[in-house]
C-alpha cells in the first residue's frame, strides 16, 4: 500500500514534480471585466443605431419641402419612397396656415427632382403601420428642383383614410345595410313553397337556402387525389420548372434581405399583430373549433372547383402565346405611355383640370339654376304640343281658303311679304305698299271722336264685302295663373270666324 500512496501523493498540488504548465496555466488575453465593459459599450452603440437608424456624423444630404392641405398622418422618420423603394425620410412637420409643411430628405438614388414633382401621403402595408410619402420625381424635361425647394400644395395629395370611409356610412346607409342583412338572413331560413320548388334540383326541393348550402358541402371528398394533383402541378409542365421556382424564390428573399429597415419594421409590427391575436385567444379558439365543420361543408364546392380546372388549364395554355408577345407589346406601348405622361403634365391636362376645378363651382350654381328653367321649358313644351301644334294643323275654312293648314298659311304669308320687297334702290330693298285710292267712297267711325269729327272718309278700288273673322267685342282676358297646356284648342272655324259686316262701308257723298 505504501508505494501506491506515494505515487498519488506525487501528483498532488504542491508536490516537487508538479508541472505548473499543465495544471496551473494562467489565463491568456483580456480579462473578464474588460470583456464585459467592451460588450456593454458595443450593446449601447448598437442600441443607439437601432433606435436612431442613422449615423450621428452623417450628412442628411438633399432636402426639400412639400405643402399639404392635411398632413396630420405624417410623422418624423416616416419613409419617402419612389416606386416602392425607400430613398429618404421625413425630418420635420410644421404648420403652414390651414395646412402643413413637411421637410424630407432624398438620397442620391432618388435624384434629381423636378419642378413638376408630385408627392402623396399613402398608408403603408398592414403589418408596416403608419404612412409614407409616395414621391414622383417629375418629367425629365422640367427644370430641376433646387435643394431646399418646395413642392406646392397643388402638386400634393393625401390618401383617403379609413375613418373617412366609415363616415360615408351614415345612419340611412347603415339602416339599409341592416335591412339587406336581415333580408339575406330571411332568404336563408325561408322554406320554399310548391310553386318555388318547380324546376329545382330534387335534392334541395322543400329545403331552405341554408339547408341547401349545407347539402352542397357533402359532395367533396377526394382531398388526397386533388392534393396529389396539386403537387404534380407544382413540378411544372417541363423539367426544371420547380428549380426555376426555387431560384426565383431565392432572388425574392435576397431582395427582401436588402431591405433591412423595412424587414425590421415588418418584424416589429408582426409582433404587435401577434400580440393582438394573443389577446383574443379565446375568440381564436372558438374560430378554430368551427374551422373543421366549415372545411367539411366546403368539400361539396371542391368538386365544382375540380371540374373547372380542365377548362382553366386549357385557357392557360392557350394564353401562353399571348403572354410571350406581352414584352413586345409593352415595348411597343412605351412611346404611347411617354406621350400620355406628357399629356398629363400640369401644362397640358393638368392645367385643364385646374381650370375645371376653378370653373366647377360656377357650373354647379348654373346647373342648380337650370331647375327652374327646365320647369318653364317643360310648361312651354307642353303648351306647344297640346295647344300650338294642334292649332297650327287646323285648316281655316273661310272665303279665302286654299285648303292649306294654319301654319302653312303663315309661311305663305311670310313668303308673300318677302315678295313685296322685290324692288330696291340705292338704299337697298324697299316694301311696296298699296296706298289706297279708287272710285268707291267709304267711311268708318272714329272711336271716341267728338260730335263734329267722328267719321273718317276715304276711297277704295271696290266696295268692302265684310270682315272675317269677326272683331271681338273686347280683348280676351290674360290669365298668367293658368297653364297654357290646360287650354282647349281654339275653334278657328267657329262662330267667331264668320263673316261680319264691312268696315269701312261704302258711302254716297252728297253733291256740293
C-alpha positions in Angstrom: 0.0 0.0 0.0 2.9 2.4 0.7 4.2 2.6 -2.9 0.7 3.3 -4.2 0.2 6.1 -1.7 3.5 7.8 -2.6 2.5 7.7 -6.3 -0.7 9.5 -5.7 1.0 12.0 -3.4 3.5 12.9 -6.1 0.8 14.4 -8.3 -1.0 16.5 -5.7 -0.7 20.3 -6.0 2.4 21.4 -4.2 4.5 18.3 -4.8 8.0 18.7 -6.1 7.3 17.1 -9.5 4.1 19.2 -10.1 4.0 20.6 -13.7 2.7 24.1 -13.5 2.4 24.5 -17.3 -0.2 21.7 -17.3 -2.2 22.1 -14.0 -1.9 25.8 -13.3 -1.8 27.6 -16.7 -2.6 31.3 -16.2 -5.5 32.9 -18.3 -4.4 34.3 -21.6 -5.8 37.5 -23.3 -8.3 40.1 -22.0 -9.7 39.7 -18.5 -13.4 39.0 -17.8 -14.0 42.5 -16.5 -12.6 44.2 -19.6 -14.6 41.9 -21.9 -17.8 42.8 -20.0 -17.2 46.5 -20.3 -16.4 46.2 -24.0 -19.5 44.1 -24.7 -21.7 46.7 -22.8 -20.3 49.6 -24.9 -20.9 47.6 -28.1 -24.5 46.9 -27.0 -25.1 50.6 -26.3 -23.7 51.6 -29.7 -25.9 49.0 -31.5 -29.0 50.1 -29.5 -28.3 53.7 -30.5 -28.1 52.8 -34.1 -31.2 50.6 -33.9 -33.3 53.4 -32.4 -32.0 56.4 -34.4 -31.4 54.4 -37.6 -28.7 56.9 -38.8 -25.1 57.8 -38.2 -24.6 60.8 -35.9 -21.8 62.2 -38.1 -23.7 61.6 -41.5 -25.0 64.5 -43.5 -28.7 64.3 -44.3 -28.0 65.2 -47.9 -30.6 66.7 -50.3 -33.6 68.2 -48.6 -36.9 69.6 -49.9 -40.3 70.6 -48.5 -43.8 69.9 -49.6 -47.0 71.7 -48.5 -50.1 69.6 -47.8 -53.7 70.6 -47.0 -53.8 67.9 -44.3 -50.6 66.2 -43.1 -51.8 65.0 -39.6 -51.0 61.4 -40.5 -47.3 62.2 -41.3 -44.7 61.7 -38.5 -41.0 62.4 -38.3 -38.9 59.4 -39.7 -41.7 58.3 -42.0 -40.0 56.9 -45.2 -40.0 58.6 -48.6 -40.4 56.2 -51.4 -40.1 56.3 -55.2 -41.7 53.3 -57.0 -41.8 51.4 -53.6 -38.1 52.0 -52.9 -37.0 53.9 -49.8 -35.0 57.0 -50.9 -35.3 59.2 -47.8 -37.3 60.1 -44.8 -39.4 62.9 -43.1 -37.3 65.1 -40.9 -39.9 67.7 -39.7 -43.6 68.6 -39.9 -44.6 72.2 -39.3 -47.9 74.0 -39.5 -48.4 76.3 -42.5 -51.7 78.2 -42.3 -54.5 75.7 -42.5 -52.1 73.0 -43.9 -48.7 71.7 -43.0 -45.2 71.9 -44.4 -43.3 68.7 -44.4 -39.5 68.6 -44.8 -37.9 65.4 -46.1 -34.6 64.1 -47.4 -33.8 62.3 -50.6 -30.6 60.3 -51.2 -28.6 60.2 -54.4 -30.5 57.2 -55.8 -33.7 59.3 -55.9 -32.3 62.4 -57.5 -32.8 64.6 -59.4 -36.3 66.0 -58.6 -38.0 68.4 -61.0 -40.4 71.4 -60.6 -43.4 69.3 -61.6 -42.7 66.6 -59.0 -45.7 65.2 -57.2 -46.0 63.7 -53.7 -48.8 61.8 -52.0 -49.3 60.6 -48.4 -50.2 56.9 -48.6 -50.7 54.2 -46.0 -48.1 51.6 -45.6 -48.8 47.9 -45.6 -51.0 46.4 -42.9 -48.0 45.0 -40.9 -45.9 48.0 -41.5 -48.3 50.5 -40.0 -48.1 54.3 -40.3 -47.7 56.2 -43.6 -45.1 57.1 -46.2 -44.6 59.8 -48.8 -45.0 58.5 -52.3 -42.7 60.7 -54.4 -42.8 61.1 -58.2 -39.7 62.9 -59.3 -41.4 64.6 -62.3 -40.6 64.7 -66.0 -37.0 65.0 -67.2 -37.9 67.9 -69.5 -38.9 70.1 -66.5 -36.3 72.2 -64.6 -34.6 70.6 -61.6 -36.0 71.4 -58.1 -33.1 73.0 -56.2 -32.1 71.8 -52.7 -34.5 73.3 -50.2 -37.1 73.8 -52.9 -40.8 73.5 -52.1 -43.4 71.3 -53.8 -46.7 73.4 -53.8 -50.0 72.2 -52.4 -51.4 71.9 -56.0 -48.9 69.0 -56.5 -49.6 67.2 -53.3 -52.4 64.9 -52.1 -53.5 62.8 -49.1 -54.8 59.3 -49.4 -58.3 58.6 -48.2 -58.3 57.4 -44.6 -60.3 54.6 -43.0 -62.3 57.0 -40.8 -63.3 58.9 -43.9 -64.7 55.7 -45.4 -66.5 54.8 -42.3 -68.1 58.3 -42.0 -69.6 57.7 -45.5 -71.9 55.1 -43.9 -74.4 57.5 -42.3 -77.5 56.4 -40.4 -79.7 55.8 -43.6 -76.9 53.7 -45.2 -76.4 51.7 -42.0 -80.1 51.1 -41.8 -80.2 50.0 -45.4 -77.3 47.6 -44.8 -79.1 46.2 -41.8 -82.2 45.7 -43.9 -80.1 43.9 -46.5 -78.6 41.6 -43.9 -82.0 40.9 -42.4 -83.4 40.1 -45.8 -80.4 37.8 -46.6 -81.0 36.0 -43.3 -84.7 35.6 -44.1 -83.8 34.3 -47.5 -81.6 31.6 -46.0 -84.1 30.3 -43.5 -87.3 30.7 -45.6 -88.8 27.4 -46.7 -89.9 27.4 -50.4 -93.5 26.5 -51.3 -94.5 24.2 -54.1 -94.5 26.9 -56.8 -91.0 27.9 -55.9 -89.8 24.3 -56.0 -90.7 24.0 -59.7 -87.6 23.4 -61.7 -85.3 23.0 -58.7 -83.0 20.0 -58.2 -84.8 17.2 -56.4 -82.1 17.1 -53.7 -83.0 20.6 -52.5 -86.7 20.7 -53.0 -88.5 21.7 -49.8 -85.3 22.9 -48.1 -84.4 26.4 -47.1 -81.5 28.2 -48.6 -79.2 27.4 -45.6 -80.1 23.7 -45.8 -79.4 23.6 -49.5 -76.0 25.3 -48.9 -75.2 22.7 -46.2 -76.1 19.9 -48.6 -73.7 21.2 -51.2 -70.8 20.6 -48.8 -71.4 16.8 -48.8 -70.0 16.1 -52.2 -66.3 16.9 -51.9 -64.3 14.1 -50.7 -61.2 13.3 -52.8 -58.8 15.5 -51.0 -55.9 13.1 -51.3 -56.3 12.8 -55.0 -56.6 16.5 -55.6 -53.6 17.2 -53.3 -51.6 14.8 -55.4 -52.6 16.7 -58.5 -51.6 20.0 -56.9 -48.2 18.6 -56.0 -47.8 17.2 -59.5 -48.7 20.6 -60.9 -46.0 22.2 -58.7 -43.4 20.3 -60.6 -44.3 22.3 -63.7 -45.0 21.5 -67.3 -41.4 20.9 -68.2 -38.2 19.7 -66.5 -36.6 22.4 -64.4 -39.7 24.4 -63.7 -39.6 23.7 -59.9 -35.8 24.5 -59.9 -36.7 27.8 -61.5 -39.4 28.5 -58.9 -36.9 27.8 -56.1 -34.3 30.1 -57.8 -36.8 32.9 -58.2 -37.9 32.5 -54.6 -34.3 32.8 -53.6 -34.0 36.0 -55.5 -37.1 37.3 -53.9 -35.7 36.6 -50.4 -32.4 38.2 -51.4 -34.2 41.4 -52.4 -36.1 41.3 -49.1 -32.9 40.9 -47.2 -31.6 44.0 -48.9 -34.4 46.0 -47.3 -33.3 45.6 -43.7 -35.1 48.6 -42.4 -38.4 47.5 -43.9 -37.9 44.0 -42.6 -37.2 45.3 -39.1 -40.4 47.3 -39.2 -42.2 44.2 -40.5 -41.0 42.1 -37.6 -41.9 44.8 -35.1 -45.4 45.2 -36.5 -45.8 41.4 -36.8 -45.0 41.2 -33.1 -47.7 43.8 -32.4 -50.2 41.9 -34.6 -49.4 38.5 -32.9 -49.9 40.2 -29.5 -53.3 41.4 -30.6 -54.2 37.9 -31.7 -53.0 36.5 -28.4 -55.2 39.0 -26.6 -58.1 37.5 -28.4 -57.1 33.9 -27.9 -60.5 32.7 -26.7 -62.2 34.0 -29.8 -59.5 32.4 -32.0 -60.0 29.1 -30.2 -63.7 29.3 -31.0 -62.9 30.2 -34.6 -60.6 27.2 -34.9 -63.3 24.9 -33.5 -65.6 26.0 -36.3 -62.9 25.6 -38.9 -63.3 21.8 -39.2 -67.1 21.8 -39.8 -66.5 24.6 -42.3 -64.0 22.6 -44.2 -66.3 19.6 -44.1 -69.1 21.7 -45.6 -66.7 23.1 -48.2 -66.0 19.7 -49.7 -69.0 20.0 -52.0 -67.6 23.1 -53.5 -64.3 21.4 -54.2 -66.0 19.1 -56.7 -67.1 22.1 -58.7 -63.7 23.7 -58.5 -62.1 20.4 -59.7 -64.4 20.4 -62.7 -63.3 24.0 -63.5 -59.6 23.1 -63.6 -59.5 21.4 -67.1 -61.0 24.4 -68.9 -58.8 26.7 -66.8 -55.7 24.7 -67.7 -56.7 24.8 -71.4 -57.2 28.6 -71.2 -53.8 29.0 -69.5 -52.1 27.0 -72.3 -53.9 29.0 -75.0 -52.7 32.2 -73.2 -49.1 31.2 -73.5 -48.6 32.8 -77.0 -50.2 36.0 -75.8 -48.0 36.1 -72.7 -44.9 35.6 -74.9 -45.9 38.5 -77.0 -46.6 40.7 -74.0 -43.0 42.1 -73.6 -43.0 43.2 -77.3 -46.4 44.7 -76.8 -45.2 46.6 -73.7 -42.2 47.9 -75.7 -44.5 49.0 -78.5 -46.7 50.7 -75.9 -43.9 52.7 -74.3 -44.0 55.6 -76.8 -47.7 55.9 -76.1 -47.1 55.9 -72.4 -44.4 58.6 -72.8 -46.8 60.8 -74.8 -49.6 60.1 -72.3 -47.3 61.1 -69.5 -46.5 64.4 -71.3 -50.2 64.9 -71.9 -50.9 64.6 -68.1 -48.3 67.2 -67.2 -49.6 70.4 -65.5 -49.1 72.5 -68.6 -51.4 70.1 -70.5 -54.3 68.2 -69.0 -53.1 69.2 -65.5 -53.8 72.9 -66.4 -57.2 71.9 -67.9 -58.1 70.0 -64.7 -57.1 73.1 -62.7 -59.2 75.4 -64.8 -62.1 72.9 -64.5 -61.7 72.9 -60.7 -61.9 76.7 -60.7 -65.0 76.7 -63.0 -66.8 73.9 -61.2 -68.5 76.0 -58.5 -69.9 78.3 -61.1 -71.0 75.4 -63.3 -72.7 73.8 -60.2 -74.5 77.0 -59.4 -75.6 77.3 -63.0 -76.8 73.7 -63.0 -78.8 74.4 -59.9 -80.4 77.3 -61.6 -81.4 75.2 -64.6 -84.0 73.5 -62.4 -86.4 76.5 -62.7 -85.5 77.0 -66.4 -86.3 73.3 -67.1 -89.6 73.7 -65.3 -90.6 76.6 -67.6 -89.3 74.7 -70.7 -91.5 71.8 -69.7 -94.6 74.0 -69.5 -93.7 75.7 -72.8 -93.2 72.3 -74.5 -96.5 71.0 -73.2 -98.2 74.2 -74.4 -96.6 73.8 -77.9 -97.6 70.1 -78.0 -101.1 70.4 -76.6 -102.2 73.7 -78.0 -100.0 75.5 -80.5 -99.2 72.5 -82.8 -102.9 71.3 -83.0 -103.9 74.9 -83.7 -101.3 75.1 -86.5 -102.7 71.9 -88.1 -106.3 73.3 -88.4 -107.4 74.3 -91.9 -109.3 77.7 -91.8 -112.4 77.3 -93.9 -113.0 80.9 -94.9 -113.8 82.6 -98.2 -110.1 82.8 -99.0 -109.2 79.2 -98.1 -106.7 77.4 -100.3 -107.0 74.1 -98.4 -103.7 74.7 -96.5 -103.2 74.3 -92.8 -102.9 77.3 -90.5 -99.1 77.1 -90.1 -98.7 76.7 -93.9 -100.8 79.8 -94.4 -98.4 81.6 -92.1 -95.4 80.7 -94.1 -97.3 81.5 -97.4 -97.9 85.0 -95.9 -94.2 85.3 -94.9 -93.2 84.4 -98.5 -95.6 86.8 -99.9 -94.4 89.5 -97.6 -90.8 88.8 -98.8 -92.0 89.1 -102.4 -93.3 92.5 -101.7 -89.7 93.7 -101.2 -88.5 92.6 -104.6 -87.6 96.2 -105.7 -84.7 98.1 -104.5 -82.9 101.4 -105.0 -79.6 102.8 -103.9 -80.6 102.4 -100.2 -81.4 98.7 -100.6 -84.7 96.8 -100.9 -88.0 98.6 -100.1 -91.5 97.5 -99.4 -94.2 98.4 -101.9 -97.5 99.2 -100.1 -100.9 99.9 -101.6 -101.6 103.4 -100.6 -105.3 103.3 -101.4 -107.5 105.3 -103.8 -110.3 104.3 -106.2 -113.8 105.2 -107.4 -115.6 103.9 -104.3 -116.2 106.3 -101.4 -116.0 104.6 -97.9 -116.4 105.8 -94.3 -115.7 104.4 -90.9 -116.4 105.9 -87.4 -113.7 107.4 -85.3 -113.7 105.8 -81.8 -114.1 108.4 -79.1 -114.4 111.2 -81.7 -116.2 114.5 -81.0 -119.6 115.4 -82.3 -118.3 117.3 -85.3 -115.4 114.9 -86.1 -116.4 111.3 -85.6 -116.2 109.8 -89.1 -113.2 109.1 -91.4 -113.8 109.2 -95.2 -111.7 107.6 -98.0 -111.8 105.8 -101.3 -111.2 102.2 -102.3 -110.9 100.3 -105.6 -114.0 98.2 -104.8 -116.7 98.2 -102.1 -115.7 96.3 -98.9 -117.6 93.0 -98.6 -117.1 92.2 -95.0 -114.7 91.4 -92.2 -113.6 87.9 -91.4 -113.1 86.8 -88.6 -115.4 88.9 -86.5 -113.8 91.5 -84.4 -114.3 90.5 -80.7 -116.2 92.9 -78.5 -113.3 93.0 -76.0 -109.9 91.7 -75.6 -109.8 88.1 -74.1 -108.5 88.0 -70.5 -104.9 87.1 -69.9 -104.6 84.6 -67.1 -101.0 84.1 -66.1 -102.1 81.8 -63.2 -103.5 79.2 -65.6 -101.0 76.9 -67.5 -101.2 77.2 -71.3 -101.3 73.4 -71.9 -104.6 73.1 -70.0 -106.4 75.3 -72.5 -108.6 73.8 -75.2 -107.6 74.1 -78.8 -109.2 77.2 -80.4 -112.1 76.6 -82.8 -110.9 78.7 -85.7 -113.9 77.7 -87.8 -116.5 78.5 -85.0 -119.0 81.4 -84.8 -116.3 83.9 -84.2 -114.7 83.0 -87.5 -117.8 84.0 -89.5 -118.0 86.9 -92.0 -119.1 90.2 -90.4 -120.3 93.5 -91.8 -117.9 95.6 -93.8 -115.8 98.2 -92.1 -115.3 100.7 -93.6 -118.6 100.8 -95.6 -119.4 102.2 -99.0 -120.8 105.8 -98.7 -122.5 108.1 -101.1 -121.3 111.7 -100.7 -123.8 114.5 -101.2 -123.2 116.7 -104.2 -122.0 120.1 -103.3 
